[in-house]
Amino acid sequence: MPGDKCQIKIRMEPRNIFFLDNIMEGYDGLGIVSTGNPGTGEVVVHVTPETYAEVMDILQNLPWPVSII
């Protein structure tokens, strides 16, 4: 697991932040979404070491582009 073990930093279209938050809530709090800079679409997903891989899989399979930063 690279970098900080409890955060996944991503960049995406700002209009999709709301949808990502709802998706994470739908997975019973698998990750907690917070906005770093909503204007540029920078988001932090707070995870545990146990949920990291599953959250990464979800992020990589969203129907919109997401860049891990």
N, C-alpha and C positions, 0 to 999 in steps of 0.2 A: 504494500500500500504506500504510494508515494506521498511525500510532503506531510502535512498535518493529518494525523490519523482520524480526526473527528470532523473534518470539513472537506467538502468538495466544492471548489470554486469554479463557476461556469459563467459563460457569456451567451446570451440568447436574445432574441427579439423581445423588447420590453413588453409588448402586448401579450406574450405567452407566459409571463411570470404568474399571473393569476391562475392559469390552467395548471402550471407545474405545482403550485401550492395545493390546488384541489386534488391533483393526482397523488401527491405524497400523503395528504390527509386520508384519501381513499385506501391507502395501504396501511391504515392504522398507525400513522405516525412513524413509518419506516425511516423517514428523514424529516427534518424541520427546515423549511425554506425561509431564508431571510434575505432581504435585498441589500446588496452592498452599495450599488449605485443604480437605482431603477431607470434613470434616464439613458444609461448605456447598456442596460440589460445584464449588469453584473450581479450575480446571485451567489449566495453561499448556502449549501445544503449541509446541515449538521447531521452527522450520522454517528453510529457507534462502530467499533471495529467489526462487530458481528453483522452489521447491516450494510457495510461499505460495498461489498461486491454486488449485492442485489440492487442497491440504489444506482451503482454505475451501470448495470445492465438496463435498468429502466431509463436512465438518462440517454444512453446510446441508442435506444429504440423508440424515442419519442418521434411523433410525426412532424417535427420541425428541427432545424439544425441547432445543435448545442455544442459549444466549444469548451473543453476543459482548460482552465487557465491556472 
